[in-house]
Amino acid sequence: MKYIFEVRIREGHTAEEYADAWVRASEIIQQAPGARGTELHRKIGDPNVLIAIASWDSKADRDAMEGQHNPEVARIIRSAAPFCDITPLGEFEDPEWVVMPPGKSDS
């Protein structure tokens, strides 16, 4: 499953500031069972808007991680709060189908 949210960088700050916090928190979170990785993407035409994607084996795995309070992750997330606004976009199941161009794999 994918947990997706939008990150808007506030004026006077940079996406790199947020990315630093994202990587530090993700390195800890990704040690949880079922964690598959994280990604940050810049919006084309607006480098101060990012989409963040966290991949998990299942919603249950992600919920279990959320249920285990980690003070270091909480501290890192709080440290990023002054320079961005985060809007959850939702939780999505893995795709039911993938259509790839001929000769390409989905890896």
Contact map, one row per residue, 1 for C-alpha under 8 A:
11100000000000000000000000000000000000000000000000000011111000000000000000000000000000000011110000000000000
11110000000000000000000000000000000000000000000000001111000000000000000000000000000000000011110000000000000
11111000000000000000000000000000000000000000000000001111000000000000000000000000000000001111000000000000000
01111100000000000000000000000000000000000000000000111100000000000000000000000000000000011111000000000000000
00111110000000000000000000000000000000000000000000111000000000000000000000000000000001111100000000000000000
00011111000000000000000000000000000000000000000011110000000000000000000000000000000001111000000000000000000
00001111100000000000000000000000000000000000000011110000000000000000000000000000000111100000000000000000000
00000111110000000000000000000000000000000000000111000000000000000000000000000000000111000000000000000000000
00000011111011100100000000000000000000000000000110000000000000000000000000000000001110000000000000000000000
00000001111111000000000000000000000000000000000100000000000000000000000000000000001110000000000000000000000
00000000111110000000000000000000000000000000000000000000000000000000000000000000001000000000000000000000000
00000000011111000000000000000000000000000000000000000000000000000000000000000000000000000000000000000000000
00000000111111101000000000000000000000000000000000000000000000000000000000000000001000000000000000000000000
00000000110111111100000000000000000000000000000100000000000000000000000000000000000000000000000000000000000
00000000100011111110000000000000000000000000001111000000000000000000000000000000000000000000000000000000000
00000000000001111111000000000000000000000000000000000000000000000000000000000000000000000000000000000000000
00000000000011111111100000000000000000000000000000000000000000000000000000000001000000000000000000000000000
00000000100001111111110000000000000000000000000000000000000000000000000000000001001100000000000000000000000
00000000000000111111111000000000000000010000000000000000000000000000000000000000000000000000000000000000000
00000000000000011111111100000000000000000000000000000000000000000000000000000000000000000000000000000000000
00000000000000001111111110000000000000000000000000000000000000000000000000011011000000000000000000000000000
00000000000000000111111111000000000000000000000000000000000000000000000000001000000000000000000000000000000
00000000000000000011111111100000000000000000000000000000000000000000000000000000000000000000000000000000000
00000000000000000001111111110000000000000000000000000000000000000000000000010000000000000000000000000000000
00000000000000000000111111111000000000000000000000000000000000000000000110011000000000000000000000000000000
00000000000000000000011111111100000001000000000000000000000000000000000000000000000000000000000000000000000
00000000000000000000001111111110000000000000000000000000000000000000000000000000000000000000000000000000000
00000000000000000000000111111111000000000000000000000000000000000000000010000000000000000000000000000000000
00000000000000000000000011111111001000000000000000000000000000001000000010000000000000000000000000000000000
00000000000000000000000001111111101110000000000000000000000000000000000000000000000000000000000000000000000
00000000000000000000000000111111101000000000000000000000000000000000000000000000000000000000000000000000000
00000000000000000000000000011111111000000000000000000000000000001000000000000000000000000000000000000000000
00000000000000000000000000000111111000000000000000000000000010001000000000000000000000000000000000000000000
00000000000000000000000000000001111100000000000000000001110011000000000000000000000000000000000000000000000
00000000000000000000000000001111111110000000000000000011100011000000000000000000000000000000000000000000000
00000000000000000000000000000100011111000000000000000111100000000000000000000000000000000000000000000000000
00000000000000000000000000000100001111100000000000000111000000000000000000000000000000000000000000000000000
00000000000000000000000001000000000111110000000000011110000000000000000000000000000000000000000000000000000
00000000000000000000000000000000000011111000000000011100000000000000000000000000000000000000000000000000000
00000000000000000010000000000000000001111100000001111000000000000000000000000000000000000000000000000000000
00000000000000000000000000000000000000111110000001110000000000000000000000000000000000000000000000000000000
00000000000000000000000000000000000000011111011111100000000000000000000000000000000000000000000000000000000
00000000000000000000000000000000000000001111111111100000000000000000000000000000000000000000000000000000000
00000000000000000000000000000000000000000111111000000000000000000000000000000000000000000000000000000000000
00000000000000000000000000000000000000000011111000000000000000000000000000000000000000000000000000000000000
00000000000000000000000000000000000000000111111110000000000000000000000000000000000000000000000000000000000
00000000000000100000000000000000000000000111111111000000000000000000000000000000000000000000000000000000000
00000001110001100000000000000000000000000110011111000000000000000000000000000000000000000000000000000000000
00000111100000100000000000000000000000000110011111100000000000000000000000000000000000000000000000000000000
00000111000000100000000000000000000000011110001111110000000000000000000000000000000000000000000000000000000
00011110000000000000000000000000000000011110000011111000000000000000000000000000000000000000000000000000000
00011110000000000000000000000000000001111000000001111100000000000000000000000000000000000000000000000000000
01111000000000000000000000000000000001110000000000111110000000000000000000000000000000000000000000000000000
01110000000000000000000000000000000111100000000000011111000000000000000000000000000000000000000000000000000
11100000000000000000000000000000001111000000000000001111100000000000000000000000000000000000000000000000000
11100000000000000000000000000000011110000000000000000111111011000000000000000000000000000000000000000000000
10000000000000000000000000000000011100000000000000000011111010000000000000000000000000000000000000000000000
10000000000000000000000000000000010000000000000000000001111111000000000000000000000000000000000000000000000
10000000000000000000000000000000000000000000000000000001111111100000000000000000000000000000000000000000000
00000000000000000000000000000000000000000000000000000000011111110000000000000000000000000000000000000000000
00000000000000000000000000000000111000000000000000000001111111111000000000000000000000000000000000000000000
00000000000000000000000000000000011000000000000000000001011111111100000000000000000000000000000000000000000
00000000000000000000000000000000000000000000000000000000001111111110000000000000000000000000000000000000000
00000000000000000000000000000000000000000000000000000000000111111111000000000000000000000000000000000000000
00000000000000000000000000001001100000000000000000000000000011111111100000000000000000000000000000000000000
00000000000000000000000000000000000000000000000000000000000001111111100000000000000000000000000000000000000
00000000000000000000000000000000000000000000000000000000000000111111100000000000000000000000000000000000000
00000000000000000000000000000000000000000000000000000000000000011111110000000000000000000000000000000000000
00000000000000000000000000000000000000000000000000000000000000001111111001000000000000000000000000000000000
00000000000000000000000000000000000000000000000000000000000000000001111111000000000000000000000000000000000
00000000000000000000000000000000000000000000000000000000000000000000111111100000000000000000000000000000000
00000000000000000000000010000000000000000000000000000000000000000000011111110000000000000000000000000000000
00000000000000000000000010011000000000000000000000000000000000000000011111111000000000000000000000000000000
00000000000000000000000000000000000000000000000000000000000000000000111111111100000000000000000000000000000
00000000000000000000000000000000000000000000000000000000000000000000001111111110000000000000000000000000000
00000000000000000000100110000000000000000000000000000000000000000000000111111111000000000000000000000000000
00000000000000000000110010000000000000000000000000000000000000000000000011111111100000000000000000000000000
00000000000000000000000000000000000000000000000000000000000000000000000001111111110000000000000000000000000
00000000000000000000100000000000000000000000000000000000000000000000000000111111110000000000000000000000000
00000000000000001100100000000000000000000000000000000000000000000000000000011111111100000000000000000000000
00000000000000000000000000000000000000000000000000000000000000000000000000001111111110000000000000000000000
00000000000000000000000000000000000000000000000000000000000000000000000000000111111100000000000000000000000
00000000111010000100000000000000000000000000000000000000000000000000000000000001111110000000000000000000000
00000011110000000100000000000000000000000000000000000000000000000000000000000001111111000000000000000000000
00000011110000000000000000000000000000000000000000000000000000000000000000000000101111100000000000000000000
00001111000000000000000000000000000000000000000000000000000000000000000000000000000111110000000000000000000
00001110000000000000000000000000000000000000000000000000000000000000000000000000000011111000000000000000000
00011100000000000000000000000000000000000000000000000000000000000000000000000000000001111100000000000000000
00111100000000000000000000000000000000000000000000000000000000000000000000000000000000111110000000000000000
00111000000000000000000000000000000000000000000000000000000000000000000000000000000000011111000000000000000
11110000000000000000000000000000000000000000000000000000000000000000000000000000000000001111100000000000000
11110000000000000000000000000000000000000000000000000000000000000000000000000000000000000111110000000000000
11000000000000000000000000000000000000000000000000000000000000000000000000000000000000000011111000000000000
11000000000000000000000000000000000000000000000000000000000000000000000000000000000000000001111100000000000
00000000000000000000000000000000000000000000000000000000000000000000000000000000000000000000111111000000000
00000000000000000000000000000000000000000000000000000000000000000000000000000000000000000000011111000000000
00000000000000000000000000000000000000000000000000000000000000000000000000000000000000000000001111100000000
00000000000000000000000000000000000000000000000000000000000000000000000000000000000000000000001111110000010
00000000000000000000000000000000000000000000000000000000000000000000000000000000000000000000000011111000000
00000000000000000000000000000000000000000000000000000000000000000000000000000000000000000000000001111101110
00000000000000000000000000000000000000000000000000000000000000000000000000000000000000000000000000111111000
00000000000000000000000000000000000000000000000000000000000000000000000000000000000000000000000000011111000
00000000000000000000000000000000000000000000000000000000000000000000000000000000000000000000000000001111100
00000000000000000000000000000000000000000000000000000000000000000000000000000000000000000000000000011111110
00000000000000000000000000000000000000000000000000000000000000000000000000000000000000000000000000010011111
00000000000000000000000000000000000000000000000000000000000000000000000000000000000000000000000001010001111
00000000000000000000000000000000000000000000000000000000000000000000000000000000000000000000000000000000111
